Amino acid sequence: MSELVDKLVCENLKALKPYESARRIFAGGDSDSEIWLNANESPFANDYSVDSSHFNRYPDCQPPSVVGPYAAYAGVQEDQLIVTRGADEGIELLIRTFCTPGKDSILICPPTYGMYAISAETCNVGVNKAILNDDFSLDIATIKSFKDKVNLVFICSPNNPTGTSVDKAQLSEVLEHFADSALVVVDEAYIEFDAANTWATELAQYPNLVVLRTLSKAFALAGIRCGFTLANSEVIQSIMKVIAPYPMPEPVAQIAAQALSPKGLALMAEQVAYLHTQKEALKQQLAMFPEVTLVGDDKANFILFRHPLKQALMDYLVVNSVLIRDQSKQINLENCLRITLGNQQQNEKLLSLMTEFFAQQEPLA
Ligand SMILES: Cc1ncc(COP(=O)(O)O)c(C=O)c1O
C-alpha cells in the first residue's frame, strides 16, 4: 500500500512538512487542566444557543445571517465579502483562485504566519520571501523587486508573531506598485486589537486590496472555524467559483450570527478591553525578569520576547502545564517565545512559574 501511496502522492507534497499548529504540537491536551497560551486564542468561552430544526437541510453557501452583519461590522458592501472556514480557508482559496500550479508564485514577508507558505506549497505554487527589516517594518525595495513575478503579496497586520502593525504609507506604496500585477492580501486576523489600522474601508481606493478577517481571535470563536475575505466584488466572484458548495455548517452560521449581533459585538469589545489591560500588566512584569527582552510590538493579543534560556524556560512551563509558543525557528527570532494573553488568573500562574524558574537559575549565575 505504501508503495502505491508513494507512486501516487503529488510530487510537491513529498517533502512538505504540515503546519505545526499549536494543537498538533501538544495533541490530546486538555484545556481544563492545562493553561493554553500558545495559539492566540481568547481565554473567554462565551455562551451560544443552537436551533437544530433545519439540520436535515444543506446550509446556505453564504448565510445571509452572517454576511449582512459582518459587512455592516467591517464597513463593506455585502458583495465585497465571502465567508470561509476560518481565515485559513481564505488564504487557500486566494491561492487556488489566483495562482496557476507549477507556474505562479506568492510573496510573503517573514517572520510571519506560516500558512501562506504551506498553502502555496500544497498547491504547487512558488513562495518568494521579502524578509522584514530589523525593526519588522516592510522591506519595500525587496518587495517591489517582485513586481510581475508574484500574483499575491501577503502582508500580516498586526503581524503574527511580531505584534507589529504595518505602516500606512508603506502599505499604500505596495498597493500602488502592484496595482496592475498582483493582489495585496492584508491579513487582519488580530485587527480588533488595533482597530484604527484597518484597511477594510480602503477597498474602493485600491482595486487590488484583499483583507482577511476571522472570528477566531477577538470574537473568541476559534472552535467554530469562521473567517472572512473582503475584496472588490470581481475578486469575490472569482473566489466563489472555487469555494465548496456548502462551506458553512448551519451551527457555525447560527453561532456567528449571534456573535455579530449588537450584544455579541459589545461583548467582544468588552473582552478586547480586558485583554488590553492584561497585556499592560503582563508586559511590565515580563520586562522585569533577568535578560528578558520584549521583541516587536503589542498590537495583537500576544507578547513576543527573547531569552537566552528559552528552551529550559519552555520545558519548565510545559512540565507545569502552561503552554506557550516557541517562535525561535522563524527568521530573525532566535530565542523568541510568544505568549498569548490569558485571563488574569492564567497570566498570574504563568508569571509565578517564570518567577520560580528564574529564581532557580540564580545560583548558577
Ligand atoms: C495571522 C493569522 N492569520 C490567520 C489565522 C488563521 O485564522 P483562522 O482561525 O480564522 O483560520 C491565524 C491563526 O492563528 C493567524 O495568526
The ligand as an SDF file (V2000), in Angstrom:
LIG
                    3D

 16 16  0  0  0  0  0  0  0  0999 V2000
   -2.2020   35.9560   11.1030 C   0  0  0  0  0  0  0  0  0  0  0  0
   -3.1740   34.8480   11.1020 C   0  0  0  0  0  0  0  0  0  0  0  0
   -3.9800   34.6810   10.0530 N   0  0  0  0  0  0  0  0  0  0  0  0
   -4.8850   33.7110   10.0110 C   0  0  0  0  0  0  0  0  0  0  0  0
   -5.0040   32.8100   11.0520 C   0  0  0  0  0  0  0  0  0  0  0  0
   -5.9980   31.6950   10.9270 C   0  0  0  0  0  0  0  0  0  0  0  0
   -7.2260   32.1140   11.3830 O   0  0  0  0  0  0  0  0  0  0  0  0
   -8.4820   31.1580   11.3600 P   0  0  0  0  0  0  0  0  0  0  0  0
   -8.5710   30.5230   12.7120 O   0  0  0  0  0  0  0  0  0  0  0  0
   -9.6130   32.0620   11.0700 O   0  0  0  0  0  0  0  0  0  0  0  0
   -8.2630   30.1520   10.2720 O   0  0  0  0  0  0  0  0  0  0  0  0
   -4.1940   32.9380   12.1670 C   0  0  0  0  0  0  0  0  0  0  0  0
   -4.3040   31.9850   13.2790 C   0  0  0  0  0  0  0  0  0  0  0  0
   -3.5320   31.9450   14.1870 O   0  0  0  0  0  0  0  0  0  0  0  0
   -3.2470   33.9720   12.1880 C   0  0  0  0  0  0  0  0  0  0  0  0
   -2.4270   34.1440   13.2230 O   0  0  0  0  0  0  0  0  0  0  0  0
  1  2  1  0
  2  3  1  0
  2 15  2  0
  3  4  2  0
  4  5  1  0
  5  6  1  0
  5 12  2  0
  6  7  1  0
  7  8  1  0
  8  9  2  0
  8 10  1  0
  8 11  1  0
 12 13  1  0
 12 15  1  0
 13 14  2  0
 15 16  1  0
M  END
$$$$
